[in-house]
Amino acid sequence: MPLTESQRSLVEAPLNQRIFLEGPANCGKTTVGVERLLHLMQQGVPADSILLLLPQRTLAGPYLEA
């Protein structure tokens, strides 16, 4: 499923912009977060300099796979 325009704008936000994603279940938070992570790394940001905070460890799976 392709990203919406608002999701795409979050993924492609300036590299120095911090993003806080929140919303109800199944609204696309993880999808946008993973895409943002991949975008940052594609832009040359070292993976070990990216901080992701998640409310529980089990939610980290998609990020670790990416």
N, C-alpha and C positions, 0 to 999 in steps of 0.2 A: 504494500500500500504506500503510495507516495506521500511525502510530507505536505502539510498545508502551507500556505504562504506565511502564516504566523510562526509555525514550527520552523520553517526554513530560515526565517529572520533570526530566530534564537540560535540555530546551529551556526549561522554565518556571522553572528555578532562580532564586533572587533575583538581581537585576541586579548586585549587588556581589560575587557569587560567581564565582571563577575556576574554569574547568573544563578538565581535561586528559583528552582522549579517546584511548584506545588499545585495540587489540584486533586480532583476526585479520581477514584479508581478508573482505569481504562481510558484516560483522556490523552495518553501519549507521552507522559513524563519520561519514562524509561527510554522510549524510542528516541526522543529528542536528546536526552542525556547521552546515550550511546553515540548518536550521530555527531553531537558536539565534541565528544571525546575523540572520535575518529578524525573530525575536521581539525581539531587542535594539533593532533599528531601529524596529519598531512601537511600542516603549515609549518612544521619543524619544531613544535614545542615538545621537549623531551617528556616522555611518559612519567618519569619520576619527579617531574615538577608540577604535575597536575594533582589537585586535591579534590576528591569526591567524598562527600559526607552522606551517608545513607542511614536510615533509622534502624536497620538491622542487617546483619551480615548476609542473610539469605538473599537479600535483594541485590547483592553485588555480582551475581552470576553473569548477567548479560554484559556488564562492563569488563569482567575478567575475560570473557570469551572474545570480546572485541579486541 
